[in-house]
């Protein structure tokens, strides 16, 4: 098969399109003919890109852990899917990703993809969508009538959080650079704080939940704006300051088939839409990574 691989530690300049062995599924896997894949720009820095769970070198490795495609093989001991099923989901961090014509994926990390959703749209949902679902409701405990701040509310991840929070009946405040304001408001934010022009502290009263996708000094300053009993949830770094009377949480997203199915239901009903900033063919994966690292807004999807 054709695949994009990287042979040694480094940046996206090391990504090359080349012939690679077809994936060999293990017990519990399915093989997926990839139609679209998604990635995050810093995944080449993840330990799992370079070593397996036992710490052994696993290069050359294939990036892009969001996948959408069609099942072509069901391994022994695998249940829940059949050849021909449309699916989407996540590949394991310590295994090859979906920047390839085929990928072997644990079936438990996939869900069925409705016929009404395109592979391209679906590939933008798993990692970002599960992250937002878990940040808001599992770790943040968000409820209807509460107020939530989404730092980076116009980005690929934050814009999904804005939609989910609004759909849950929360009052949503999005923050970010001014260029992201239109996207955040279109996705459902009630208000937008332009961090290039406004002080976050001056613009926001204490809230029930802050979901941070930006990090840095903003994360540290956010603790003071969480109500007692509220939460500061981050995916960027451990919050250095804990809210008074509240909780500070750093988490790493977990694959979850039921939650993936929920994302699909939301998208099919028109209640969730990924913010896709660019779509590139497999042969331009290196350029796709470089473009995202330079700040292309929204999710960048690779079509295979």
DRENVOLO-621954 format. One line per 2 residues: their letters; for each residue x, y, z of N, C-alpha, C. Coordinates in Angstrom, 2 decimals, decimal comma, m for minus. Example, Ala and Ser with C-alpha at 12.3 -4.5 7.8 and 13.67 -1.06 7.14 Angstrom:
<vodrens>
as	13,19:m5,69:7,80:12,30:m4,50:7,80:13,20:m3,30:7,80  12,85:m2,25:7,08:13,67:m1,06:7,14:12,90:0,03:7,87
</vodrens>
This chain:
<vodrens>
xx	0,85:m1,19:0,00:0,00:0,00:0,00:0,88:1,24:0,00  0,27:2,38:m0,32:0,94:3,66:m0,17:0,67:4,21:1,23
xx	1,69:4,78:1,84:1,55:5,35:3,18:2,54:6,48:3,35  2,21:7,39:4,24:3,14:8,45:4,63:3,81:7,99:5,92
xx	5,15:7,93:5,91:5,87:7,44:7,08:7,00:8,41:7,45  7,43:8,26:8,70:8,58:9,02:9,17:9,54:8,01:9,80
xx	10,84:8,11:9,45:11,81:7,09:9,82:12,65:7,44:11,03  12,77:8,69:11,36:13,55:9,07:12,54:12,98:10,32:13,17
xx	13,27:10,51:14,44:12,72:11,62:15,19:13,02:12,94:14,51  12,01:13,79:14,49:12,16:15,08:13,85:10,80:15,67:13,52
xx	10,81:16,72:12,71:9,58:17,40:12,37:8,95:16,86:11,11  7,96:17,60:10,62:7,17:17,14:9,47:7,98:17,04:8,19
xx	9,15:17,67:8,16:9,98:17,56:6,95:10,44:16,13:6,72  10,37:15,28:7,74:10,77:13,89:7,59:9,68:12,96:7,07
xx	8,47:13,48:6,85:7,37:12,66:6,35:7,56:12,37:4,86  7,44:11,11:4,48:7,62:10,73:3,07:6,51:9,78:2,65
xx	6,03:9,94:1,43:5,04:9,02:0,85:5,81:7,90:0,17  5,51:6,66:0,56:6,28:5,53:0,04:5,45:4,26:0,12
xx	5,98:3,19:m0,47:5,35:1,88:m0,34:5,59:1,36:1,07  4,57:0,74:1,65:4,67:0,17:2,99:3,92:m1,14:3,03
xx	4,28:m2,03:3,95:3,56:m3,31:4,04:2,09:m3,09:4,40  1,22:m3,92:3,85:m0,19:m3,87:4,26:m0,29:m4,20:5,75
xx	m1,23:m3,59:6,46:m1,36:m3,86:7,88:m1,80:m5,29:8,15  m1,32:m5,85:9,26:m1,68:m7,20:9,67:m2,50:m7,08:10,95
xx	m3,80:m7,34:10,86:m4,65:m7,13:12,03:m4,43:m8,17:13,11  m4,49:m7,71:14,36:m4,41:m8,60:15,51:m5,82:m8,97:15,95
xx	m5,92:m9,88:16,91:m7,21:m10,25:17,46:m7,93:m9,01:17,98  m9,17:m8,84:17,57:m9,94:m7,68:18,00:m9,85:m6,50:17,05
xx	m9,06:m6,62:15,98:m8,88:m5,53:15,01:m9,82:m5,69:13,82  m9,99:m4,58:13,11:m10,48:m4,60:11,74:m9,49:m3,83:10,89
xx	m9,45:m4,15:9,61:m8,67:m3,36:8,65:m9,63:m2,40:7,96  m9,23:m1,15:7,90:m10,06:m0,10:7,31:m9,38:0,44:6,06
xx	m10,13:0,47:4,97:m9,68:1,19:3,77:m9,92:2,66:4,06  m8,84:3,43:4,20:m8,94:4,81:4,65:m9,45:5,70:3,52
xx	m10,46:6,48:3,82:m10,94:7,49:2,89:m10,52:8,89:3,32  m10,39:9,10:4,63:m9,95:10,40:5,13:m9,30:10,20:6,50
xx	m8,34:11,06:6,81:m7,62:10,98:8,07:m7,43:12,38:8,64  m7,32:12,43:9,96:m7,07:13,71:10,62:m5,87:13,59:11,55
xx	m5,28:14,72:11,87:m4,08:14,73:12,72:m4,07:15,99:13,56  m3,17:16,03:14,54:m2,88:17,25:15,27:m1,41:17,58:15,04
xx	m1,05:18,85:14,99:0,29:19,22:14,54:1,42:18,78:15,44  1,14:18,51:16,73:2,23:18,15:17,64:2,36:16,64:17,84
xx	1,65:15,82:17,06:1,71:14,39:17,33:3,07:13,78:17,02  3,89:14,47:16,22:5,24:13,96:15,97:6,13:14,11:17,21
xx	5,64:14,82:18,22:6,35:14,94:19,49:5,89:13,91:20,52  4,82:13,17:20,22:4,28:12,20:21,17:5,20:10,99:21,28
xx	5,44:10,48:22,49:6,26:9,27:22,62:5,75:8,10:21,79  4,41:7,95:21,72:3,84:6,83:21,00:4,13:6,83:19,51
xx	4,54:7,97:18,97:4,90:8,02:17,56:6,18:7,23:17,31  7,01:7,11:18,34:8,34:6,54:18,14:8,55:5,18:18,79
xx	7,80:4,89:19,86:8,00:3,61:20,56:6,65:2,96:20,84  6,68:1,63:21,00:5,46:0,92:21,36:5,26:0,98:22,87
xx	4,26:0,30:23,38:3,95:0,38:24,80:5,04:m0,23:25,69  5,89:m1,06:25,11:7,00:m1,63:25,86:8,26:m0,79:25,75
xx	8,16:0,36:25,06:9,32:1,24:24,92:10,25:0,88:23,80  9,85:m0,05:22,93:10,70:m0,45:21,81:10,47:0,43:20,60
xx	11,54:0,72:19,90:11,45:1,54:18,69:10,48:0,90:17,70  9,58:1,71:17,14:8,62:1,17:16,17:8,66:1,92:14,85
xx	9,72:2,68:14,60:9,84:3,38:13,33:10,16:2,39:12,21  9,79:2,71:10,96:9,08:3,92:10,54:7,61:3,87:10,96
xx	7,08:5,03:11,35:5,71:5,08:11,83:4,85:5,95:10,92  3,56:5,68:10,96:2,58:6,39:10,13:1,76:7,30:11,03
xx	1,65:8,60:10,74:0,91:9,52:11,60:m0,58:9,56:11,26  m1,29:10,43:11,97:m2,70:10,75:11,75:m3,62:9,71:12,40
xx	m4,15:10,04:13,58:m4,88:9,06:14,38:m6,40:9,15:14,25  m6,93:10,17:13,58:m8,35:10,20:13,23:m8,52:9,42:11,93
xx	m9,52:8,56:11,88:m9,72:7,77:10,66:m11,19:7,68:10,32  m11,48:7,69:9,02:m12,82:7,42:8,51:m12,66:6,61:7,23
xx	m13,41:5,52:7,13:m13,28:4,68:5,95:m14,23:3,50:5,98  m13,84:2,42:5,28:m14,70:1,25:5,12:m13,93:0,01:5,55
xx	m14,60:m0,84:6,33:m13,99:m2,08:6,80:m13,77:m3,04:5,62  m12,54:m3,53:5,49:m12,23:m4,49:4,43:m11,85:m5,87:4,96
xx	m11,57:m5,96:6,26:m11,19:m7,24:6,85:m11,54:m7,23:8,33  m12,07:m8,33:8,81:m12,40:m8,47:10,22:m11,55:m9,60:10,79
xx	m10,72:m9,30:11,76:m9,80:m10,29:12,30:m10,52:m11,29:13,20  m9,85:m12,40:13,45:m10,38:m13,42:14,34:m10,66:m12,81:15,72
xx	m11,80:m13,13:16,29:m12,13:m12,65:17,62:m12,73:m11,26:17,66  m12,92:m10,66:16,50:m13,48:m9,31:16,43:m14,99:m9,39:16,21
xx	m15,72:m8,60:16,96:m17,17:m8,56:16,83:m17,64:m7,13:16,65  m18,85:m6,99:16,11:m19,47:m5,67:16,01:m19,42:m5,04:14,64
xx	m18,53:m5,53:13,76:m18,42:m4,96:12,43:m18,33:m6,05:11,39  m18,69:m5,68:10,15:m18,59:m6,59:9,02:m17,93:m5,88:7,86
xx	m17,39:m6,65:6,94:m16,79:m6,08:5,75:m17,82:m5,21:5,03  m17,41:m4,01:4,65:m18,31:m3,08:3,98:m18,88:m2,01:4,88
xx	m18,74:m2,15:6,20:m19,27:m1,14:7,12:m18,48:0,16:7,01  m19,21:1,27:6,99:m18,59:2,60:7,07:m18,32:2,90:8,55
xx	m17,09:3,30:8,87:m16,71:3,51:10,26:m15,85:4,77:10,40  m15,76:5,25:11,65:m14,82:6,32:11,98:m14,39:6,15:13,42
xx	m13,25:6,75:13,76:m12,76:6,62:15,13:m11,30:6,97:15,24  m10,64:6,34:16,24:m9,25:6,66:16,56:m8,37:5,42:16,46
xx	m7,15:5,60:15,96:m6,16:4,55:16,05:m5,37:4,76:17,34  m4,83:3,67:17,86:m4,06:3,73:19,11:m2,83:4,62:18,95
xx	m2,51:5,37:20,02:m1,37:6,30:19,95:m0,06:5,58:19,67  0,07:4,32:20,11:1,32:3,58:19,96:1,33:2,67:18,73
xx	0,35:2,86:17,85:0,29:2,08:16,61:0,22:3,03:15,43  0,37:2,47:14,24:0,35:3,30:13,04:m1,00:4,00:12,88
xx	m0,93:5,22:12,33:m2,11:6,01:12,09:m2,68:5,79:10,70  m3,48:6,76:10,28:m4,32:6,57:9,09:m3,86:7,33:7,86
xx	m2,64:7,87:7,86:m2,12:8,52:6,66:m1,60:7,44:5,71  m2,51:6,59:5,27:m2,17:5,43:4,46:m3,44:4,94:3,77
xx	m3,26:4,03:2,83:m4,42:3,47:2,14:m5,21:2,52:3,02  m4,53:1,84:3,95:m5,19:0,91:4,87:m4,59:1,07:6,26
xx	m5,40:0,77:7,28:m4,91:0,79:8,66:m5,64:m0,27:9,46  m4,91:m0,93:10,36:m5,52:m1,87:11,29:m5,86:m1,13:12,58
xx	m7,10:m1,25:13,02:m7,59:m0,50:14,18:m8,32:m1,44:15,13  m8,16:m1,24:16,43:m8,96:m1,97:17,39:m10,43:m1,62:17,17
xx	m11,26:m2,63:16,98:m12,67:m2,39:16,67:m13,36:m1,59:17,77  m12,94:m1,76:19,01:m13,58:m1,04:20,11:m13,36:0,47:20,03
xx	m12,41:0,90:19,20:m12,12:2,33:19,05:m12,83:2,96:17,86  m13,76:2,21:17,26:m14,49:2,68:16,09:m15,99:2,67:16,35
xx	m16,70:3,46:15,56:m18,17:3,45:15,58:m18,65:3,50:14,14  m19,90:3,12:13,94:m20,48:3,17:12,60:m20,68:4,61:12,16
xx	m20,43:4,83:10,88:m20,59:6,16:10,29:m21,87:6,20:9,48  m22,83:7,06:9,81:m24,07:7,15:9,04:m23,80:7,52:7,57
xx	m24,65:7,02:6,68:m24,48:7,28:5,25:m24,57:8,77:4,92  m25,25:9,53:5,76:m25,45:10,95:5,46:m24,22:11,80:5,74
xx	m23,22:11,25:6,43:m22,01:12,01:6,76:m20,88:11,62:5,83  m20,13:12,60:5,36:m19,01:12,32:4,48:m17,82:11,83:5,29
xx	m16,94:11,11:4,61:m15,71:10,64:5,27:m14,85:11,83:5,71  m14,82:12,86:4,90:m13,99:14,02:5,22:m14,48:14,70:6,50
xx	m15,79:14,90:6,60:m16,33:15,51:7,82:m16,10:14,60:9,02  m16,27:13,30:8,82:m16,12:12,36:9,93:m14,69:12,31:10,46
xx	m13,71:12,44:9,57:m12,31:12,36:10,00:m11,90:13,54:10,87  m12,69:14,59:10,87:m12,38:15,76:11,70:m12,99:15,66:13,09
xx	m13,77:14,61:13,35:m14,54:14,54:14,60:m13,93:13,73:15,74  m13,30:12,57:15,51:m13,01:11,69:16,64:m12,15:12,29:17,75
xx	m10,94:12,71:17,45:m10,05:13,20:18,51:m10,58:14,47:19,14  m10,92:15,45:18,32:m11,42:16,72:18,86:m12,77:16,56:19,52
xx	m13,65:15,77:18,90:m14,99:15,60:19,45:m15,00:14,87:20,77  m14,23:13,77:20,86:m14,15:13,05:22,12:m13,49:13,91:23,20
xx	m12,49:14,68:22,81:m11,83:15,57:23,77:m12,84:16,53:24,39  m13,65:17,14:23,55:m14,63:18,12:24,05:m15,71:17,44:24,87
xx	m16,20:16,31:24,41:m17,23:15,57:25,14:m16,75:15,22:26,55  m15,53:14,74:26,64:m14,98:14,34:27,94:m14,61:15,54:28,80
xx	m14,10:16,59:28,19:m13,73:17,79:28,95:m14,95:18,44:29,59  m15,99:18,61:28,81:m17,17:19,33:29,29:m17,99:18,52:30,29
xx	m18,26:17,25:29,97:m19,26:16,51:30,73:m18,69:15,45:31,68  m17,56:14,85:31,31:m16,96:13,85:32,18:m16,11:14,52:33,26
xx	m15,21:15,39:32,84:m14,31:16,04:33,80:m14,85:17,38:34,31  m15,62:18,08:33,48:m16,12:19,38:33,88:m17,48:19,37:34,54
xx	m18,24:18,31:34,34:m19,56:18,20:34,96:m20,53:19,29:34,53  m20,42:19,75:33,30:m21,25:20,86:32,82:m22,72:20,48:32,80
xx	m23,57:21,41:33,27:m25,01:21,21:33,29:m25,72:22,40:32,65  m26,96:22,16:32,25:m27,77:23,23:31,67:m27,89:24,40:32,64
xx	m27,80:25,61:32,11:m27,92:26,80:32,93:m26,61:27,32:33,48  m25,55:26,52:33,38:m24,24:26,97:33,84:m23,55:27,80:32,77
xx	m22,44:28,45:33,16:m21,66:29,26:32,23:m20,28:28,63:32,06  m19,86:28,52:30,80:m18,57:27,92:30,50:m17,77:28,86:29,62
xx	m16,47:28,94:29,88:m15,53:29,64:29,02:m14,74:28,60:28,24  m14,65:28,77:26,92:m13,84:27,89:26,08:m12,69:28,71:25,52
xx	m11,50:28,50:26,06:m10,32:29,18:25,52:m9,95:28,53:24,19  m9,85:29,35:23,14:m9,62:28,81:21,81:m10,92:28,35:21,17
xx	m12,00:29,07:21,44:m13,32:28,66:21,01:m13,58:28,73:19,52  m12,64:29,26:18,74:m12,81:29,27:17,29:m11,92:28,27:16,59
xx	m11,19:27,45:17,36:m10,27:26,48:16,77:m10,95:25,16:16,45  m10,16:24,22:15,96:m10,70:22,92:15,55:m11,34:22,19:16,72
xx	m10,69:22,25:17,89:m11,26:21,60:19,08:m12,26:22,51:19,77  m11,88:23,73:20,03:m12,73:24,64:20,78:m14,08:24,89:20,14
xx	m14,14:24,92:18,82:m15,42:25,19:18,16:m16,41:24,04:18,37  m15,91:22,81:18,51:m16,79:21,70:18,83:m17,29:21,81:20,28
xx	m16,41:22,25:21,17:m16,81:22,44:22,57:m17,90:23,50:22,68  m17,76:24,58:21,91:m18,77:25,64:21,91:m20,13:25,07:21,51
xx	m20,16:24,26:20,45:m21,43:23,70:19,99:m22,04:22,75:21,01  m21,21:21,89:21,60:m21,73:20,94:22,59:m22,26:21,64:23,83
xx	m21,52:22,65:24,29:m21,95:23,37:25,49:m23,24:24,14:25,23  m23,35:24,78:24,08:m24,56:25,51:23,74:m25,74:24,53:23,62
xx	m25,50:23,39:23,01:m26,55:22,40:22,84:m27,03:21,84:24,19  m26,13:21,85:25,18:m26,48:21,35:26,51:m27,19:22,38:27,36
xx	m27,40:23,58:26,82:m28,11:24,62:27,56:m27,25:25,51:28,40  m25,94:25,52:28,14:m25,02:26,38:28,88:m24,89:27,74:28,20
xx	m24,50:28,73:29,00:m24,11:30,03:28,44:m22,64:29,93:28,09  m22,29:30,25:26,85:m20,95:29,96:26,34:m20,20:31,25:26,02
xx	m19,02:31,38:26,62:m18,10:32,49:26,32:m16,87:31,88:25,66  m16,58:32,31:24,45:m15,40:31,84:23,74:m14,31:32,90:23,78
xx	m13,06:32,46:23,83:m11,94:33,40:23,77:m11,00:32,99:22,65  m10,12:33,90:22,27:m9,14:33,59:21,25:m8,69:34,84:20,54
xx	m7,96:34,65:19,46:m7,54:35,78:18,63:m8,75:36,32:17,87  m8,68:37,60:17,53:m9,81:38,24:16,88:m10,27:37,57:15,61
xx	m9,34:36,96:14,88:m9,72:36,33:13,61:m10,64:35,14:13,80  m10,70:34,61:15,04:m11,54:33,44:15,32:m12,93:33,81:15,78
xx	m13,21:35,09:15,93:m14,48:35,52:16,50:m15,68:35,06:15,67  m15,60:35,23:14,36:m16,75:34,88:13,51:m17,08:33,41:13,61
xx	m16,05:32,55:13,61:m16,28:31,11:13,70:m16,91:30,76:15,03  m16,38:31,31:16,13:m16,89:31,00:17,46:m18,36:31,41:17,61
xx	m18,69:32,59:17,12:m20,08:33,06:17,21:m20,98:32,22:16,32  m20,51:31,90:15,12:m21,30:31,07:14,20:m21,57:29,69:14,81
xx	m20,60:29,17:15,57:m20,76:27,85:16,17:m21,62:27,86:17,42  m21,96:29,06:17,92:m22,90:29,10:19,04:m22,47:29,85:20,27
xx	m21,27:30,44:20,28:m20,84:31,21:21,43:m21,76:32,42:21,62  m22,15:32,68:22,86:m22,97:33,86:23,13:m22,14:35,14:23,05
xx	m20,90:35,06:23,53:m20,00:36,21:23,46:m18,59:35,72:23,13  m17,77:36,64:22,64:m16,38:36,31:22,30:m15,46:37,35:22,91
xx	m14,39:36,88:23,53:m13,38:37,76:24,11:m12,14:37,71:23,23  m11,81:38,84:22,61:m10,63:38,95:21,77:m9,42:39,15:22,68
xx	m8,62:38,12:22,85:m7,50:38,17:23,78:m6,39:39,10:23,32  m6,42:39,51:22,06:m5,43:40,46:21,57:m5,81:41,90:21,90
xx	m7,08:42,09:22,29:m7,55:43,45:22,56:m8,13:43,63:23,95  m8,52:42,54:24,58:m9,18:42,62:25,86:m8,46:41,79:26,91
xx	m8,56:42,22:28,16:m8,07:41,43:29,27:m9,12:40,39:29,62  m8,71:39,12:29,64:m9,64:38,05:29,99:m10,25:38,30:31,37
xx	m9,42:38,70:32,32:m9,91:38,92:33,67:m10,95:40,04:33,74  m10,77:41,07:32,95:m11,72:42,19:32,97:m13,02:41,85:32,24
xx	m12,93:40,95:31,28:m14,09:40,68:30,42:m15,03:39,61:30,96  m14,57:38,82:31,93:m15,33:37,65:32,36:m15,52:37,65:33,87
xx	m16,75:37,41:34,29:m17,04:37,18:35,71:m16,77:35,70:36,02  m16,64:35,33:37,29:m16,41:33,93:37,63:m17,48:33,00:37,02
xx	m17,03:31,86:36,51:m17,90:30,94:35,79:m17,82:29,54:36,40  m18,70:28,65:35,93:m18,76:27,30:36,46:m17,65:26,40:35,91
xx	m17,26:26,65:34,67:m16,27:25,78:34,02:m15,46:26,58:33,03  m14,15:26,34:33,04:m13,27:26,87:32,00:m12,58:25,68:31,34
xx	m12,72:25,59:30,02:m12,06:24,54:29,24:m10,95:25,20:28,44  m9,71:24,81:28,71:m8,55:25,47:28,11:m7,94:24,62:27,00
xx	m7,81:25,21:25,80:m7,10:24,55:24,70:m5,90:25,37:24,25  m5,55:26,42:25,02:m4,48:27,34:24,63:m3,23:27,16:25,49
xx	m3,41:27,13:26,82:m2,29:26,93:27,74:m1,55:28,21:28,04  m0,32:28,06:28,52:0,52:29,20:28,83:0,03:30,00:30,01
xx	0,34:31,28:29,97:m0,04:32,17:31,07:m1,55:32,27:31,25  m2,29:32,14:30,15:m3,75:32,21:30,23:m4,31:31,11:31,12
xx	m3,72:29,93:31,04:m4,16:28,82:31,88:m3,97:29,15:33,36  m2,82:29,69:33,70:m2,54:30,04:35,10:m3,49:31,11:35,61
xx	m3,79:32,09:34,77:m4,66:33,19:35,18:m6,12:32,79:35,27  m6,47:31,68:34,64:m7,87:31,29:34,56:m8,43:30,78:35,89
xx	m7,58:30,26:36,75:m8,06:29,69:38,00:m8,86:30,70:38,82  m8,47:31,96:38,76:m9,13:33,00:39,54:m10,54:33,30:39,04
xx	m10,90:32,77:37,87:m12,21:33,05:37,30:m13,15:31,84:37,35  m12,82:30,90:38,21:m13,68:29,72:38,41:m14,42:29,86:39,74
xx	m15,72:29,66:39,69:m16,53:29,75:40,90:m16,18:28,60:41,87  m16,41:28,79:43,17:m16,29:27,67:44,10:m17,19:26,52:43,64
xx	m16,63:25,33:43,64:m17,36:24,17:43,15:m17,22:23,94:41,66  m16,57:24,88:40,97:m16,39:24,76:39,53:m15,11:24,04:39,17
xx	m14,78:24,06:37,88:m13,62:23,31:37,41:m12,87:24,06:36,32  m11,55:23,88:36,33:m10,67:24,34:35,27:m10,10:23,09:34,62
xx	m10,49:22,84:33,38:m10,11:21,61:32,68:m9,20:21,98:31,52  m8,04:21,32:31,44:m7,06:21,65:30,42:m6,62:20,41:29,66
xx	m6,29:20,60:28,38:m5,68:19,54:27,59:m4,26:19,93:27,18  m3,76:21,06:27,71:m2,47:21,57:27,28:m1,36:21,30:28,29
xx	m1,66:21,44:29,58:m0,66:21,28:30,63:m1,38:21,21:31,97  m0,72:20,70:33,02:m1,36:20,73:34,34:m1,60:22,16:34,78
xx	m2,82:22,51:35,17:m3,06:23,88:35,65:m2,15:24,18:36,83  m1,32:25,23:36,75:m0,37:25,52:37,83:m1,02:26,10:39,07
xx	m2,25:26,58:38,93:m2,99:27,15:40,06:m4,34:26,46:40,13  m4,72:26,04:41,32:m6,02:25,39:41,50:m7,06:26,42:41,90
xx	m8,25:26,39:41,30:m9,30:27,36:41,68:m9,66:27,23:43,16  m9,90:28,36:43,80:m10,31:28,34:45,20:m11,66:27,65:45,33
xx	m11,68:26,54:46,07:m12,92:25,80:46,24:m13,35:25,03:45,02  m12,48:24,92:44,03:m12,82:24,20:42,80:m11,79:23,14:42,46
xx	m11,87:22,65:41,23:m11,00:21,56:40,78:m10,16:22,01:39,59  m8,94:21,47:39,50:m8,09:21,67:38,33:m7,80:20,30:37,73
xx	m8,04:20,14:36,43:m7,94:18,83:35,79:m7,13:18,94:34,50  m6,14:18,06:34,36:m5,49:17,82:33,07:m5,85:16,40:32,67
xx	m6,27:16,20:31,42:m6,61:14,85:31,00:m6,17:14,59:29,58  m6,03:13,32:29,26:m5,75:12,87:27,90:m6,96:12,10:27,41
xx	m7,42:12,44:26,24:m8,65:11,84:25,71:m8,54:10,33:25,61  m9,66:9,65:25,86:m9,73:8,19:25,78:m10,70:7,80:24,66
xx	m10,34:6,80:23,84:m11,29:6,30:22,86:m12,53:5,77:23,55  m13,69:5,95:22,92:m14,94:5,50:23,53:m15,97:5,31:22,42
xx	m16,36:4,06:22,16:m17,27:3,79:21,05:m18,63:4,44:21,24  m19,17:4,38:22,46:m20,48:4,97:22,71:m20,46:6,47:22,48
xx	m19,40:7,12:22,91:m19,31:8,57:22,72:m19,09:8,91:21,25  m18,36:8,07:20,51:m18,23:8,28:19,07:m19,59:8,19:18,40
xx	m20,38:7,21:18,80:m21,73:7,06:18,23:m22,57:8,29:18,53  m22,40:8,84:19,73:m23,12:10,07:20,08:m22,70:11,24:19,19
xx	m21,39:11,34:18,92:m20,91:12,40:18,02:m21,56:12,25:16,65  m21,63:11,02:16,15:m22,23:10,78:14,85:m23,70:11,18:14,84
xx	m24,41:10,85:15,92:m25,82:11,22:16,01:m25,99:12,73:16,01  m25,14:13,41:16,76:m25,22:14,88:16,80:m24,96:15,47:15,42
xx	m23,92:14,95:14,74:m23,57:15,47:13,42:m24,67:15,19:12,41  m25,24:13,99:12,46:m26,29:13,63:11,52:m27,53:14,51:11,71
xx	m27,79:14,90:12,95:m28,95:15,75:13,25:m28,68:17,23:13,01  m27,44:17,56:12,60:m27,10:18,96:12,35:m26,76:19,74:13,60
xx	m26,48:19,04:14,70:m26,17:19,70:15,96:m24,68:19,79:16,22  m23,86:19,27:15,31:m22,41:19,30:15,49:m21,75:19,33:14,13
xx	m20,86:20,28:13,96:m20,18:20,43:12,66:m18,72:20,78:12,90  m17,83:20,01:12,30:m16,40:20,28:12,45:m16,01:21,51:11,66
xx	m15,09:22,27:12,24:m14,52:23,43:11,55:m13,29:22,96:10,78  m13,46:22,70:9,49:m12,37:22,20:8,64:m11,74:23,37:7,91
xx	m10,45:23,56:8,16:m9,76:24,70:7,56:m9,12:24,39:6,22  m8,78:23,12:5,98:m8,15:22,74:4,71:m8,26:21,23:4,53
xx	m8,27:20,81:3,27:m8,29:19,39:2,90:m7,16:19,17:1,91  m6,30:18,17:2,20:m5,16:17,88:1,33:m5,15:16,41:0,94
xx	m4,61:16,07:m0,24:m4,48:14,66:m0,61:m3,34:14,00:0,16  m3,33:12,67:0,18:m2,31:11,92:0,91:m0,90:12,34:0,52
xx	m0,70:12,59:m0,77:0,64:12,96:m1,24:1,13:14,28:m0,66  0,22:15,08:m0,11:0,61:16,39:0,46:0,51:16,40:1,99
xx	0,68:15,24:2,60:0,61:15,17:4,06:1,68:16,02:4,72  2,89:15,98:4,19:3,96:16,82:4,76:3,56:18,28:4,73
xx	3,02:18,72:3,62:2,59:20,12:3,49:1,42:20,42:4,42  0,55:19,43:4,62:m0,59:19,61:5,53:m0,11:19,84:6,96
xx	0,86:19,04:7,41:1,42:19,24:8,75:2,07:20,61:8,85  2,85:20,98:7,85:3,55:22,27:7,89:2,57:23,43:7,92
xx	1,49:23,32:7,14:0,49:24,39:7,10:m0,18:24,54:8,47  m0,52:23,42:9,09:m1,18:23,48:10,40:m0,24:24,04:11,45
xx	1,02:23,67:11,40:1,99:24,17:12,35:2,22:25,68:12,20  1,92:26,20:11,01:2,05:27,64:10,78:0,78:28,40:11,13
xx	m0,26:27,67:11,55:m1,43:28,36:12,07:m2,66:28,37:11,19  m2,76:27,47:10,21:m4,00:27,39:9,43:m5,15:27,11:10,39
xx	m6,20:27,93:10,39:m7,29:27,73:11,34:m8,09:26,47:11,03  m8,69:25,89:12,08:m9,54:24,73:11,89:m8,75:23,44:11,72
xx	m9,49:22,36:11,51:m8,90:21,04:11,33:m8,42:20,87:9,89  m7,25:20,27:9,72:m6,76:19,92:8,40:m6,97:18,43:8,19
xx	m7,68:18,07:7,12:m8,03:16,68:6,86:m7,25:16,19:5,62  m6,81:14,94:5,70:m6,12:14,30:4,58:m7,09:13,35:3,89
xx	m7,30:13,54:2,61:m8,14:12,62:1,84:m7,27:11,59:1,16  m7,65:10,32:1,30:m6,85:9,23:0,74:m7,62:8,64:m0,45
</vodrens>
